[in-house]
Amino acid sequence: MLLNHVPITGLAIAVLGLAIALFSRGRRAILCALTMIAVCSAAAWPVYLTGKASYRTIRKVADDRGTDWLDEHMERADSWTIVYAGVFLFAVAGVLVPIRWKKLQAPFAIATLVVAIGGLAAGAYIAEAGGKVRHPEFRGEEKGGQSSGS
Protein backbone atom coordinates (compact mmCIF):
# COMPACT_ATOMS: atom_id res chain seq x y z
CA MET A 1 0.00 0.00 0.00
CA LEU A 2 2.81 2.44 0.73
CA LEU A 3 4.24 2.05 -2.76
CA ASN A 4 0.90 3.02 -4.35
CA HIS A 5 1.42 6.69 -3.59
CA VAL A 6 5.00 7.01 -4.87
CA PRO A 7 4.13 7.49 -8.58
CA ILE A 8 1.88 10.42 -7.67
CA THR A 9 3.04 11.95 -4.40
CA GLY A 10 6.72 11.21 -4.93
CA LEU A 11 6.58 12.36 -8.52
CA ALA A 12 4.81 15.57 -7.51
CA ILE A 13 7.56 16.35 -5.00
CA ALA A 14 10.25 15.51 -7.59
CA VAL A 15 8.55 17.75 -10.18
CA LEU A 16 8.51 20.60 -7.69
CA GLY A 17 12.17 19.92 -6.96
CA LEU A 18 13.01 19.97 -10.67
CA ALA A 19 11.15 23.26 -11.17
CA ILE A 20 13.09 24.82 -8.29
CA ALA A 21 16.38 23.35 -9.56
CA LEU A 22 15.75 24.72 -13.06
CA PHE A 23 14.95 28.13 -11.63
CA SER A 24 18.12 28.14 -9.54
CA ARG A 25 20.14 26.58 -12.40
CA GLY A 26 21.86 24.22 -9.99
CA ARG A 27 23.43 21.39 -12.00
CA ARG A 28 23.52 18.96 -9.06
CA ALA A 29 20.00 19.87 -7.97
CA ILE A 30 18.74 19.19 -11.50
CA LEU A 31 20.46 15.78 -11.49
CA CYS A 32 18.99 14.97 -8.09
CA ALA A 33 15.48 15.94 -9.20
CA LEU A 34 15.79 14.00 -12.46
CA THR A 35 16.93 10.94 -10.51
CA MET A 36 13.95 11.30 -8.17
CA ILE A 37 11.63 11.55 -11.17
CA ALA A 38 13.16 8.40 -12.68
CA VAL A 39 12.75 6.46 -9.41
CA CYS A 40 9.18 7.64 -8.78
CA SER A 41 8.05 6.96 -12.34
CA ALA A 42 9.70 3.52 -12.28
CA ALA A 43 7.65 2.76 -9.14
CA ALA A 44 4.50 2.84 -11.29
CA TRP A 45 5.31 -0.63 -12.66
CA PRO A 46 5.41 -2.50 -9.33
CA VAL A 47 2.29 -0.57 -8.32
CA TYR A 48 0.56 -1.66 -11.53
CA LEU A 49 1.63 -5.29 -11.11
CA THR A 50 0.64 -5.53 -7.45
CA GLY A 51 -2.68 -3.87 -8.27
CA LYS A 52 -3.35 -6.38 -11.01
CA ALA A 53 -2.44 -9.23 -8.65
CA SER A 54 -4.82 -7.99 -5.94
CA TYR A 55 -7.77 -7.36 -8.31
CA ARG A 56 -9.72 -10.52 -7.36
CA THR A 57 -9.17 -10.02 -3.63
CA ILE A 58 -10.38 -6.43 -3.71
CA ARG A 59 -13.33 -7.36 -5.94
CA LYS A 60 -14.53 -9.78 -3.22
CA VAL A 61 -14.62 -7.12 -0.50
CA ALA A 62 -15.92 -4.17 -2.54
CA ASP A 63 -19.60 -3.28 -2.75
CA ASP A 64 -21.44 -3.24 -6.11
CA ARG A 65 -20.51 0.36 -6.96
CA GLY A 66 -16.99 -0.34 -5.71
CA THR A 67 -16.58 -3.21 -8.17
CA ASP A 68 -17.67 -0.89 -10.98
CA TRP A 69 -15.02 1.60 -9.89
CA LEU A 70 -12.46 -1.20 -9.54
CA ASP A 71 -13.09 -2.20 -13.16
CA GLU A 72 -12.76 1.44 -14.21
CA HIS A 73 -9.55 1.79 -12.18
CA MET A 74 -8.04 -1.27 -13.88
CA GLU A 75 -9.05 -0.05 -17.35
CA ARG A 76 -7.44 3.31 -16.66
CA ALA A 77 -4.29 1.67 -15.29
CA ASP A 78 -4.09 -0.64 -18.31
CA SER A 79 -4.34 2.34 -20.66
CA TRP A 80 -2.36 5.05 -18.88
CA THR A 81 0.43 3.44 -16.84
CA ILE A 82 2.56 3.41 -20.00
CA VAL A 83 2.91 7.20 -19.66
CA TYR A 84 5.26 6.56 -16.74
CA ALA A 85 7.64 4.71 -19.08
CA GLY A 86 8.01 7.89 -21.10
CA VAL A 87 8.60 9.93 -17.95
CA PHE A 88 11.26 7.43 -16.85
CA LEU A 89 13.01 7.52 -20.24
CA PHE A 90 13.06 11.32 -20.36
CA ALA A 91 14.43 11.51 -16.82
CA VAL A 92 17.17 8.98 -17.52
CA ALA A 93 18.07 10.78 -20.74
CA GLY A 94 18.17 14.03 -18.77
CA VAL A 95 20.74 12.47 -16.46
CA LEU A 96 22.87 10.69 -19.07
CA VAL A 97 22.90 12.96 -22.15
CA PRO A 98 24.51 15.95 -20.37
CA ILE A 99 27.45 13.75 -19.37
CA ARG A 100 28.56 14.04 -23.00
CA TRP A 101 26.79 17.29 -24.00
CA LYS A 102 26.54 19.63 -21.00
CA LYS A 103 24.55 22.29 -22.87
CA LEU A 104 21.66 19.85 -23.30
CA GLN A 105 21.00 19.57 -19.57
CA ALA A 106 18.44 22.38 -19.40
CA PRO A 107 16.49 21.37 -22.55
CA PHE A 108 16.29 17.75 -21.38
CA ALA A 109 15.31 18.82 -17.87
CA ILE A 110 12.57 21.10 -19.21
CA ALA A 111 11.27 18.34 -21.49
CA THR A 112 11.29 15.94 -18.54
CA LEU A 113 9.39 18.46 -16.44
CA VAL A 114 6.65 18.71 -19.09
CA VAL A 115 6.42 14.94 -19.55
CA ALA A 116 6.41 14.39 -15.77
CA ILE A 117 3.49 16.79 -15.39
CA GLY A 118 1.70 14.63 -17.97
CA GLY A 119 2.60 11.60 -15.85
CA LEU A 120 1.07 13.27 -12.82
CA ALA A 121 -2.13 13.92 -14.77
CA ALA A 122 -2.29 10.28 -15.90
CA GLY A 123 -1.63 9.09 -12.34
CA ALA A 124 -4.32 11.37 -10.93
CA TYR A 125 -6.80 10.06 -13.50
CA ILE A 126 -6.01 6.45 -12.58
CA ALA A 127 -6.04 7.13 -8.84
CA GLU A 128 -9.33 9.03 -8.94
CA ALA A 129 -11.17 5.85 -9.90
CA GLY A 130 -9.10 3.77 -7.46
CA GLY A 131 -10.04 5.98 -4.53
CA LYS A 132 -13.72 5.34 -5.18
CA VAL A 133 -13.41 1.55 -4.93
CA ARG A 134 -13.55 1.32 -1.12
CA HIS A 135 -14.55 4.89 -0.23
CA PRO A 136 -18.22 5.74 -0.90
CA GLU A 137 -17.57 9.26 0.45
CA PHE A 138 -15.37 9.89 -2.62
CA ARG A 139 -18.19 8.77 -4.90
CA GLY A 140 -20.64 11.35 -3.64
CA GLU A 141 -22.55 8.58 -1.87
CA GLU A 142 -23.29 7.81 1.74
CA LYS A 143 -22.01 4.61 3.39
CA GLY A 144 -25.18 2.69 2.50
CA GLY A 145 -24.58 3.27 -1.21
CA GLN A 146 -27.30 5.92 -1.50
CA SER A 147 -26.56 8.93 -3.61
CA SER A 148 -26.26 12.12 -1.63
CA GLY A 149 -28.71 13.69 -4.04
CA SER A 150 -31.59 11.29 -3.21
CORHU-V889551 format. One record per residue. N is the residue number from 0. RES is the residue in one small letter. OMEGA is omega as a letter, one per 30 degrees, with the letter a starting at -180 (999 if undefined). Layout:
n | res | omega
N | RES | OMEGA
N | RES | OMEGA
This chain:
n | res | omega
0 | m | a
1 | l | a
2 | l | a
3 | n | a
4 | h | a
5 | v | a
6 | p | l
7 | i | a
8 | t | l
9 | g | l
10 | l | l
11 | a | l
12 | i | l
13 | a | l
14 | v | l
15 | l | l
16 | g | l
17 | l | l
18 | a | l
19 | i | a
20 | a | l
21 | l | l
22 | f | a
23 | s | l
24 | r | l
25 | g | a
26 | r | l
27 | r | l
28 | a | l
29 | i | l
30 | l | l
31 | c | a
32 | a | l
33 | l | l
34 | t | l
35 | m | l
36 | i | l
37 | a | a
38 | v | a
39 | c | l
40 | s | l
41 | a | l
42 | a | l
43 | a | a
44 | w | l
45 | p | l
46 | v | l
47 | y | a
48 | l | l
49 | t | l
50 | g | l
51 | k | a
52 | a | a
53 | s | a
54 | y | a
55 | r | a
56 | t | a
57 | i | l
58 | r | a
59 | k | a
60 | v | a
61 | a | l
62 | d | a
63 | d | l
64 | r | l
65 | g | l
66 | t | l
67 | d | l
68 | w | l
69 | l | l
70 | d | l
71 | e | l
72 | h | l
73 | m | l
74 | e | l
75 | r | l
76 | a | l
77 | d | a
78 | s | a
79 | w | a
80 | t | l
81 | i | l
82 | v | l
83 | y | l
84 | a | l
85 | g | l
86 | v | l
87 | f | a
88 | l | l
89 | f | a
90 | a | l
91 | v | l
92 | a | l
93 | g | l
94 | v | a
95 | l | a
96 | v | a
97 | p | l
98 | i | l
99 | r | a
100 | w | a
101 | k | a
102 | k | a
103 | l | a
104 | q | a
105 | a | l
106 | p | l
107 | f | l
108 | a | l
109 | i | l
110 | a | l
111 | t | l
112 | l | l
113 | v | a
114 | v | l
115 | a | l
116 | i | l
117 | g | l
118 | g | l
119 | l | l
120 | a | l
121 | a | l
122 | g | l
123 | a | l
124 | y | l
125 | i | a
126 | a | a
127 | e | l
128 | a | a
129 | g | l
130 | g | a
131 | k | a
132 | v | a
133 | r | a
134 | h | l
135 | p | a
136 | e | l
137 | f | a
138 | r | a
139 | g | l
140 | e | l
141 | e | a
142 | k | a
143 | g | l
144 | g | l
145 | q | l
146 | s | l
147 | s | l
148 | g | a
149 | s | 999
